[in-house]
């Protein structure tokens, strides 16, 4: 009797294992259940003769048939309790899976046991590898991107940061996700350019490694023996370890003078207050000194003067639009 006929007395119909892998994991690094399934299978098949896993499977002594059976042929191959493992292609073999689904839904075929087995899968952050690969190709093949420099891209980093802030203040989740991606692109783009520096090259891995080391060092209450139960204690740890790292001679070191004026004034006031330095605000005539005093007061009260002014400006914009809408 054909093994695919619906006969209650038919022998065990066997097992079909669809083995999926992630291209973001190095070929050959498969889970233990996957290796067990491959080693115990009666037949291993793969429709893609150039599948990156095949050389490693064959090196491990596993015979792989380069074949693309139909759903009916695969079911037949499992007759008598046999196990067939299909190493899925990058597209996931939709014709095969759709065919198996139709057979199972028909009710006329005694189906083998069907199992989807992830042999490797993405860890959190895996899509960052895709971004690095895409950026590498763009840098090599795009006429515009291939000519960019750190200096030429600097303005875009500032623009994207402002757009991110706007998305946060608007509370638009979709916009926030997109703007975070645009900021991330700037980091990856600059890191890719840095790889080409003839004197001091570094890669995105070096960038990530540097910030990982910094975060671990500045969080001894998480990764070390220190303790911190309040945000204030965490801030003390951060400032203490940062001071030891930088060994600065002035609290003004590391404060970028190119940032917006209110933010600059607030940052300087914060540094002075944190260090406990008795530095009075300079006196002088004009709106600049008045704004400096307002920024310092806002910082002391725990208010971001830039954010406060933006909120007021947005309210002003809304008022302008309201007047425009009425034609007044």
C-alpha positions in Angstrom: 0.0 0.0 0.0 1.2 3.5 -0.8 2.5 5.1 2.4 0.4 8.3 1.7 -3.0 6.6 1.8 -5.2 7.1 4.7 -5.1 3.6 6.2 -5.5 3.1 9.9 -3.3 -0.1 9.7 -0.5 1.7 7.8 2.9 1.6 9.4 4.4 4.6 11.3 4.5 7.5 8.9 7.7 8.8 10.3 8.9 12.4 10.8 9.7 15.4 8.8 12.0 18.0 10.4 12.3 21.4 8.8 15.6 22.8 10.0 15.9 26.6 9.9 19.1 28.6 10.4 20.0 32.3 10.8 22.4 33.9 8.4 23.5 36.1 11.3 25.1 33.1 13.1 28.3 31.6 11.8 27.7 28.5 9.7 28.2 25.2 11.6 27.2 26.7 14.9 24.0 24.7 15.4 22.0 23.7 18.4 22.5 20.3 20.0 18.9 19.2 19.1 19.7 20.2 15.5 22.9 18.0 15.4 21.0 15.1 17.0 18.2 15.4 14.3 20.8 15.5 11.5 22.8 12.6 12.8 19.8 10.3 13.4 17.9 11.2 10.2 17.5 8.6 7.5 17.8 11.3 4.9 18.9 14.9 4.9 17.9 17.2 2.0 18.6 20.7 0.9 17.3 22.4 -2.3 20.2 25.0 -2.3 23.5 23.5 -3.3 25.2 26.7 -2.2 23.7 26.7 1.3 26.4 28.0 3.7 25.7 25.2 6.1 26.4 22.3 3.7 30.2 22.3 3.9 30.1 22.1 7.7 27.5 19.3 7.7 29.5 17.3 5.2 32.7 17.9 7.2 30.8 16.5 10.2 30.1 13.3 8.2 26.5 14.0 7.4 25.3 13.1 3.9 23.2 15.8 2.4 21.2 15.3 -0.8 20.8 18.3 -3.0 17.2 17.9 -3.9 13.9 19.8 -3.8 11.2 17.1 -3.3 7.5 17.9 -3.5 5.4 17.5 -0.4 4.1 14.2 -1.7 7.6 12.8 -2.4 8.8 13.9 1.1 5.8 12.2 2.8 6.5 9.0 0.8 10.2 9.1 1.8 9.1 9.0 5.5 7.1 5.8 5.1 7.9 3.0 7.5 8.9 5.3 10.3 11.8 7.1 8.6 12.9 10.6 9.4 13.7 13.2 6.8 15.4 16.5 7.7 15.1 19.4 5.3 17.7 22.1 5.6 15.6 25.1 4.8 16.9 27.7 2.3 17.0 31.4 3.0 13.5 31.8 1.6 12.2 29.1 3.9 11.0 26.7 1.1 7.4 28.1 0.9 6.4 25.7 -1.9 7.3 22.7 0.3 5.6 24.0 3.4 2.5 25.1 1.6 2.3 21.7 0.0 2.6 19.9 3.3 -0.1 22.2 4.7 -2.4 21.3 1.9 -1.8 17.6 2.3 -2.4 17.8 6.1 -5.6 19.8 5.6 -7.0 17.5 3.0 -7.6 14.7 5.5 -6.9 12.1 2.8 -3.2 11.6 3.7 -1.7 10.0 6.8 0.9 12.6 7.6 4.2 12.1 9.2 5.0 14.0 12.3 5.9 17.6 11.3 8.5 19.6 13.3 10.0 23.0 12.8 13.4 23.0 14.5 15.4 26.2 14.8 19.0 25.1 14.4 20.3 28.6 15.1 18.4 31.8 15.9 19.0 35.4 16.3 20.0 36.8 19.7 18.9 40.4 20.7 20.8 42.9 18.6 21.3 40.5 15.7 19.8 42.9 13.2 22.6 45.3 14.0 24.8 42.9 12.0 22.5 43.5 9.0 23.0 47.2 9.4 26.8 46.9 9.5 26.7 44.7 6.3 24.3 47.1 4.5 26.5 50.1 5.5 29.6 48.3 4.2 28.0 47.7 0.8 26.7 51.3 0.6 30.1 52.7 1.4 31.7 50.6 -1.3 29.1 51.0 -4.1 27.1 54.3 -3.5 28.7 57.3 -5.4 27.6 59.7 -2.7 28.2 57.6 0.5 31.6 56.5 -0.7 32.9 60.1 -0.7 31.6 61.1 2.7 34.0 62.1 5.5 33.6 62.6 9.3 33.6 66.4 8.8 31.1 66.3 6.0 28.7 64.1 8.0 28.9 66.1 11.2 25.9 68.3 10.5 23.7 65.3 9.9 24.5 63.9 13.4 23.2 67.2 14.9 20.1 67.2 12.7 19.2 63.6 13.5 19.7 64.2 17.2 17.3 67.2 17.1 14.7 65.1 15.2 15.0 62.4 17.8 14.3 64.9 20.6 11.3 66.2 18.7 10.0 62.6 18.3 10.4 62.1 22.0 8.6 65.3 22.9 5.8 64.6 20.4 5.3 61.1 22.0 5.0 59.5 18.5 6.2 55.9 18.9 6.6 55.2 15.2 8.5 58.4 14.7 10.7 57.6 17.7 11.6 54.2 16.3 12.5 55.7 12.9 14.6 58.6 14.4 16.5 56.2 16.7 17.4 54.3 13.5 18.6 57.5 11.9 20.8 58.3 14.9 22.2 54.8 14.9 23.0 55.1 11.2 25.2 58.0 12.0 27.2 55.9 14.4 27.6 53.0 12.0 28.4 55.4 9.1 31.2 57.2 11.0 32.6 53.9 12.2 32.7 52.5 8.7 34.6 55.7 7.5 37.0 55.2 10.4 38.0 51.8 9.2 39.7 53.5 6.2 41.9 55.8 8.2 45.5 55.0 7.3 46.9 56.1 10.6 44.5 55.1 13.3 41.7 52.9 11.9 38.9 51.5 14.1 35.7 49.7 13.5 32.2 49.6 14.8 33.3 46.7 17.0 35.9 48.9 18.6 33.3 51.6 19.1 31.0 49.1 20.8 33.8 47.6 22.8 34.8 51.0 24.1 31.4 51.9 25.4 30.9 48.4 26.9 34.1 48.8 28.9 33.1 52.3 30.0 29.6 51.2 31.1 31.0 48.3 33.1 33.6 50.4 34.7 31.2 53.2 35.6 28.6 50.8 37.1 30.6 49.1 39.9 27.2 48.7 41.7 26.1 46.4 38.9 29.2 44.6 37.7 31.4 45.0 40.8 31.3 45.0 44.6 30.0 48.5 45.1 26.4 49.1 46.2 23.9 51.8 45.2 20.2 51.9 46.2 19.3 55.4 45.0 19.8 57.4 41.8 21.9 59.8 43.8 24.3 57.1 44.8 24.5 55.9 41.2 25.4 59.4 40.1 28.1 59.6 42.7 29.7 56.3 41.4 29.5 57.7 37.9 31.1 61.0 38.6 33.8 59.4 40.8 34.8 56.9 38.2 34.6 59.4 35.4 36.8 61.8 37.2 39.4 59.0 37.8 39.3 58.1 34.1 39.6 61.7 32.6 41.9 63.2 35.2 40.8 66.6 34.1 42.3 69.8 35.5 39.1 71.9 35.1 35.4 71.1 35.4 35.0 72.9 32.1 36.9 70.2 30.2 34.7 68.0 28.0 31.9 70.6 27.8 31.4 71.2 24.0 31.2 75.0 23.3 29.4 74.4 20.1 26.1 73.2 21.7 23.1 75.5 22.0 23.6 78.5 24.3 21.1 77.6 27.0 22.3 74.0 27.1 25.9 75.2 27.4 25.1 77.6 30.2 23.2 74.9 32.1 26.0 72.4 31.7 28.6 74.8 33.0 26.3 75.6 36.0 25.8 71.9 36.6 29.6 71.3 36.6 30.2 74.2 39.1 27.4 73.1 41.4 28.4 69.4 41.4 32.0 70.4 42.2 31.0 72.8 44.9 33.0 75.6 43.4 32.2 79.1 44.7 32.0 80.7 41.3 29.4 83.6 41.0 27.7 84.3 37.7 29.5 87.0 35.8 27.7 90.3 35.8 27.1 92.3 32.6 24.6 94.2 30.5 22.4 92.6 27.9 20.1 89.7 27.3 23.0 87.2 27.2 23.7 87.6 30.9 20.0 87.5 31.7 19.7 84.3 29.8 22.7 82.9 31.6 21.2 83.6 34.9 17.9 82.0 33.9 19.7 78.9 32.6 21.7 78.5 35.8 18.5 79.0 37.9 16.6 76.4 35.8 19.5 73.9 36.2 19.6 74.4 39.9 15.9 73.7 40.1 16.2 70.5 38.1 14.8 71.9 34.8 16.3 71.6 31.4 16.2 75.1 30.1 16.5 74.0 26.4 13.5 71.6 26.8 11.6 74.3 28.7 12.2 76.9 26.0 11.3 74.4 23.2 8.0 73.6 25.0 7.2 77.3 25.2 8.2 77.8 21.6 5.9 74.9 20.5 3.1 76.5 22.4 3.9 79.8 20.6 3.9 77.9 17.2 0.4 76.4 18.0 -0.9 79.9 18.9 0.5 81.3 15.5 -1.3 78.4 13.6 -4.5 79.0 15.5 -4.5 82.7 14.5 -3.6 81.8 10.9 -6.5 79.3 10.8 -9.0 81.9 11.8 -7.6 84.4 9.3 -7.3 87.0 12.0 
